[in-house]
Amino acid sequence: MTTNPMDCNELVELVTAYLDGSLDLEDRARFDMHLLECDGSENYLQQFRSTIATVGKIDTDQLDPAFRHRLIDAFRNWR
């Protein structure tokens, strides 16, 4: 069976599934192969990991409630 190589756009769409370990084995292998060949996507993945780590440190109880509400509204329908 021949698999199609992954492009950068597909990697971006699958990055959260990759990080949470929910990709199937074929897509995981395609993702890993793309990372080996594409410095830009490797950088994107590292930036995504850094963002997750930074956001995870935010104490939501200390956010201004109006600001928190605006953030939730901004991302509610984001796709």
Wavefront OBJ file of the C-alpha trace (Angstrom):
o trace
v 0.000 0.000 0.000
v 1.370 3.404 -1.026
v 0.480 6.391 1.101
v 0.400 9.958 -0.088
v 2.864 12.326 1.523
v 1.404 14.865 3.902
v 1.563 18.537 2.978
v 1.866 21.496 5.346
v -1.850 22.326 5.226
v -2.832 18.820 6.275
v -0.254 18.878 9.067
v -1.765 22.092 10.435
v -5.223 20.494 10.418
v -3.962 17.406 12.276
v -1.554 18.967 14.784
v -3.872 18.726 17.801
v -4.711 15.093 17.023
v -0.972 14.431 16.705
v -0.232 16.012 20.063
v -3.024 14.205 21.885
v -2.066 10.863 20.334
v -5.310 10.255 18.466
v -3.929 9.905 14.926
v -4.092 6.449 13.409
v -0.750 4.773 12.713
v -0.710 5.658 9.009
v -1.398 9.354 9.565
v 1.077 9.437 12.461
v 3.771 8.011 10.170
v 2.902 10.506 7.411
v 3.013 13.340 9.959
v 6.415 12.228 11.263
v 7.806 11.868 7.733
v 6.663 15.371 6.846
v 8.364 16.762 9.962
v 11.634 15.142 8.893
v 11.444 16.887 5.535
v 9.985 20.293 6.441
v 11.714 22.683 8.831
v 8.758 25.074 8.668
v 6.345 22.439 9.927
v 8.792 21.375 12.640
v 8.959 25.010 13.771
v 5.151 25.242 13.669
v 4.853 22.145 15.875
v 7.342 23.568 18.390
v 5.487 26.901 18.460
v 2.211 25.050 18.998
v 3.744 23.125 21.918
v 5.071 26.377 23.409
v 1.657 28.001 23.081
v -0.016 25.074 24.839
v 2.536 25.219 27.647
v 2.110 28.977 28.054
v -1.693 28.914 27.971
v -1.670 26.056 30.458
v 0.030 28.357 32.983
v -2.741 30.972 32.876
v -4.771 31.155 36.053
v -8.266 31.727 34.675
v -9.474 32.873 38.098
v -7.209 35.911 37.790
v -8.407 36.926 34.320
v -10.664 39.948 34.170
v -14.157 38.443 33.676
v -14.935 40.773 30.749
v -11.676 39.803 29.030
v -12.334 36.104 29.657
v -15.824 36.485 28.157
v -14.399 38.233 25.055
v -11.854 35.424 24.591
v -14.527 32.753 24.839
v -16.717 34.619 22.342
v -13.796 35.069 19.935
v -12.986 31.362 19.863
v -16.460 29.878 20.257
v -17.097 29.539 16.542
v -13.483 29.571 15.379
v -12.618 27.031 12.737
l 1 2 3 4 5 6 7 8 9 10 11 12 13 14 15 16 17 18 19 20 21 22 23 24 25 26 27 28 29 30 31 32 33 34 35 36 37 38 39 40 41 42 43 44 45 46 47 48 49 50 51 52 53 54 55 56 57 58 59 60 61 62 63 64 65 66 67 68 69 70 71 72 73 74 75 76 77 78 79
